[in-house]
Structure formats: structure tokens, C-alpha cells
Amino acid sequence: MTIADRPGTDARRRDKGATGSAGRLGVAVGSAMLAAMLLAGVLVPWLSPWHPNELVTRPLRPPSMEFLFGTDQLGRDVFTRVFAAVYRDLGVAFLGVAIPAIIGTGIGVLLGVSRNRVLVAVMNSIIDAINALPLLVIAIALIAVFGPGLVSIVIVLAMTNWARYARIARTRAVLVNQQGYIEAARLQGYPAWRIFVRHFLPNVSSETMAYALSDFILVIMLVSGLSFLTLGATPPTAEWGAMMSEGRPFVQQAWWMTIFPGLALCWAGISVSFIAEGLSRRERAL
């Protein structure tokens, strides 16, 4: 009996196969959920007879065939407003992840290969200091300086969230820098920028992008949370957190004003969570 024919090896293969299948299923389900939301975010505002900010009927009408999600305190159609907010919320969350990920990955790689001990020590202290503070606390403090608004949220995330990506990238870059193919590339006379682009970035970015998917869930919750606290989107902008904040005083008599934006937020978070978990399972199965 060869090693490949042993029962333990077969069991490990079956486990990896099951893990890989579960991962592919998770990615497929999450992608389908996210695609459905993105499609609805285009079709509903386009096909709706009402503008998201239009006063169409009397306030606080309950859900019905005419107004599927009811109307808010001003008589606006909640159904149209919920789906009009899709690209706004997801877009702000995407920028709030993509910009820090790019900045943090670049800084982390440079720190991982830098031989300037003073610079590395100073930057590591800054990174550790930023990561030691809760992101929500930093965000609220900085928004008090920049003023409320979705643009301010993106700026705040770009100024703070990069440190988390820099820490991941720095750790990975140190490991990559110790590999034999890096030393071989240097001995062959390849310029530093080519080694950086062809070897460091692909190996490091895979780690930071995996974290970015999980971070997207936290960021979209943060965006809606800040808007709920009136620090994000300003009226009459259709945004899930702002809509839930507007519905809070009417939660007993008009529950739909809070529930439906909240369900949309949960749908977005769960869909990305399925994708992130599925990709993680697929990687473990390799």
C-alpha cells in the first residue's frame, strides 16, 4: 500500500473536497445575493414612478400593493428610497475599503523591505497607535473636525484604516523578503521596482485583499452607523443608516421605516460574508 492509498490520506482528500465544494457554494450564493441587490439598485429607482425624495402621498402609510415598503414621515416611498441607497452605501463602503487597502499595502510592503531602522520604528509606532484605538471613536472625532457627510467618512477611513492593512502587509512582506527567489532576483540585477511589482505586491496583496472582504462588512456597518448618528449622509439623501435614524421616533407606529433599510443592510453584509467565507474555504482546500 502506497502513502497515497492509505485511509488517512483518502479522508483528508474527502475533507478538502467537501471544504472546496462548500467554499464554491458560498461564493456562488453570496455573489448571487450581491448581484440581485445591485440589479435592484439599478432597476427599482429607474422603473419607479417616484423620485426617492418626492412627496408622493400622505405620511406614514403602511406597506401595501401601491407602496410595498410604505411611506415615511414626509410621505416619500420607502421602497424607492431603500434601493436608491444601494449604490450610495456600497459605493462609500467600497471606497472606504479600497483606498486604505491600496495605501496600507504599499506602506506595509515598503516597511517590510526597508533597511532604515529609524523610519521603520517610527512608522510601526504610528501603525500600532492607530490600531490600538477603536475605529468608531477615531471616526467620530475626525468627523467632528471635517463635518458630517459621506465624503468625510471616506476621508476618515483613508486616514485611519490604512494602518490595519499596513500591519498585515508588513508582516507578509517580511516573510516574502526571506524567500530565495527574492535574493535570486536581486543577484540577477533586477531593479528594485521590478522586484516590488512582480514579487512583493502579488504575494502581499493576496493577504490584504482577503482581509478587505471581511473589512467591507465592518465598513458598511460603520457607514450606516455614522449616518444613523447623523454624522454621515445628510437629509434628504437616501441612505440606509439615515433612513433608520429618521424612522427611530416612529418605530412603534411606522416600523417599516426602520425595518426595511435594516434588512437591506443585513442583506448586503450577509452576501459579502458568504463570499469572504467561501473564498477562505476554497483556499484551505488547496
N, C-alpha and C positions, 0 to 999 in steps of 0.2 A: 504493500500500500504506500503510495507516494504521499507527500505532505499535502498536495492539492486535493487528495481523495479522503483525507481524514474528516470525521464527522464535525469536529470543531470548525474546520475551515468552511464546510458547507453551511453551517449555522451562521457563521459570520457573513457569508455571501448573501444568505437569505435576509439577514438583518439589514445589510447595506441596501439590498434590493428594495425591501419594504420602506426603508427610510427615504431612498431616492424617489420611489413612487409617491409617497406621502408629500415629499417636497414638491414634485411636479404638480400634484393635485392642488396644493396650497397656492402655488404661483398662479395656476390657471384660474382658481376660484377668486383670488384677490385681484388678478388682472381683469377678470370679467366684471367684478363688482365696481372697480375703479373706472373701467371703460363705460359701464352703464351710467355712472354718475356724471362723467364728463360729457357723454352724449346728451343726457337730460339737461345738463348745464347749458348746452347749445340750443336744443330744440324747444325747451319749455319757454324761455324768455322770447324766442323768435316767434313761436306759434301762439303765445298768449295774447289775447286781445287787449291786455292792460300792461302799462308800463309798471315796473316794480315800485315806483314812487307815486303812482297815480291813485287818487282818492276815488274809488270806484263805487262804493255803496256805504251803507251805514256801518259804524264801527262795531267791532266785537261780534260779528255774525259767526255762528258755529259752522263747522265743516258741513258741506252739502254738495250736491251734484254740480251746482254752479260755482261754488268756491270750495275746492277739495280740502284745503287746509284752513278754511275760514278766513276771516279778515282781522286786522289788528286794531289798535285803539284809534287809528285815524281812518279806518275804512279801506286800507290797502290789502291787496290779495296776498296772503301769506304764501300760497303755493308758488306764485311767480317770484316772490322775493327770496324764498329758500333756494330755488335753483338759479336765480340770478346771482347768488352769492357764491356759487360753486367755484368758478374760476378766480374770483377775488380771494377767497380763503385759501384754496390750493395754490394759487399763484404766489401769494405772500409767503406761505409756508415753504414753497419750493425755493424762492429767493433767499429766505431765511436759513435754508439748509445749504444751498449750492454755493452762495458767496462765502460763508465761513468755511465750508469744506475745501474750497479752492485755496483760500488764504492759508488756512491751517495746515493743509497738506504740504504746500510749498514751504512754509516756515519750518514745519516739523522735519522735512527731508533735509533742509539746509542745516538745521541744528544737529541732525543725526550724523552728518558727514563733516561738519565744521571742526577745525582744529584750534579755533580761537576759544580758549577755555573761559576767558572773561565774558565774552559775548554769550557763550552757551550758558554760563552760570546766571547771568542777568536775565536772559530770556526764560530759562527754566523757572526762575523765581517769579517772573511775571505770569507765566502759564499756571504755575501752582497756585498763585494768589487768586487768579480769576476763577480757576476751577474749584477753589475752596468755598466760594460764595454761591448761594443758590441763584440760579439764572433768573428766576422771577423777581428776586429782590433787586438784582442789578438792573433788570429791565425797567422796573418801576422807577428806580432812582434816576436812570438816564432819560426816561421819557418825561420825567418832571423837568428836565433841562431842555430837551428838544421840543417838547409839546406833544400832545396826543395826535395820533394819525397812523395809518398803515405804513407810510413811508418811514416814519420814526421807528416803528417796530423792526423793519428790515435793517435800518442803520444800526440800531441797538444790537441786533443779533449778529451783524457783521463785526461789530466792535468787541463782542464778548464770546460768542460761541466758537470762534476760530480756535480758542485755546484748547478745547476738548479734542478737536481734530489734530492740532499740533502735537498734543501728547501722544496720541495713537501713532501718528506718522513718525514722530521722533523715535519711538521705541522700535517700530518696524524698520526704519532706516538704519539704525544701529546694527540690527541683525543682518540686513542686506549688505551693509558695508563690510561685513566679515566674511562674505562668501568669496569663494575662489574666483568666480567669473568676473567679479569686480576688479580684483587685483590683476587678473589676466588682461582685462580691457585697459587698465592703466599702463601695464607693461608694454602693450602693443601701441601705445602712444595716442589712444583716442582722447579727444578733448573732453574737458570736464562736463561741458554742456551736453555732449552726446551720451556720456555715461548717465548723466542725470535724467535725460529724457527717455532713453531706451531701456534702462535697467532699474533705476530707483523709482521713478514715477509709476510704471506699471505694477511693480511689486507692492509699493506702499498704497497706491490709490485703491487697490482691491480691498484693503483693510478699512480704509476710511469710507469707502462707498458702502460697505456692509453696515458700518455704524450709521451712515447717513440715513438709511432706510428706517432704522429704529428711531433715529433722532427726528425724522419727519413727523412721526406720530406725536412726539412731545412738543414739537414746534407748532403744529397746527392747533394743539390744545392750548398752548401758550398764547397764540394769536387770538383765539376766541376768548380766552380767559381775560386778556388785557382789554379787549373790546367790551366784554361783559362788565369790566370795572370802569368803563368809559375812557380808557386810555388808548384805545385803538381806533377803529372806524368811528367816524362822527356822523350824526344824523344828517340827511335821511338815507345814508349809504346802506344798502342791503348787505349785511354781514352776519354770520350765524351768532357770534357772541353778542353783538349789538342787539340783534333781534331778541335773544333770550333776556338781555338786560331790560329791553323795553317791555317785555311780557311779564317780568317779575311782579310788578304791582297788581297785575290782573290774573295771577296764576290760578286763583280759585274760581273766577268767573269765566276766564278765557284761557284754559290750559293749553290750547293748540298753539298759542303764540310762542310758548316756550318749548313744548314737546317736539314739534316738527323740526325746528332748527337744530335742536339737540340730537334728534335721530339722524339728521343729515351729517352732523359732526361725527357721531358714532360710526356711521356707515363708512365715512372716509377713513377714519382711524383703523377700523377693523380690516378694510380692504388692504391697506398698506401693511398692516400687521401680518396678514396672510402671506403677502408677497415676501416680506422680510423673513418670516419663519420658514417658508418654503425654500427660499434660496439657501438659508442656513442648513436645512436638512439635506438639500442636494449636495452642498459642499462636504458635509460629513459623510455622505455616501460614496464620495470619490476615493 
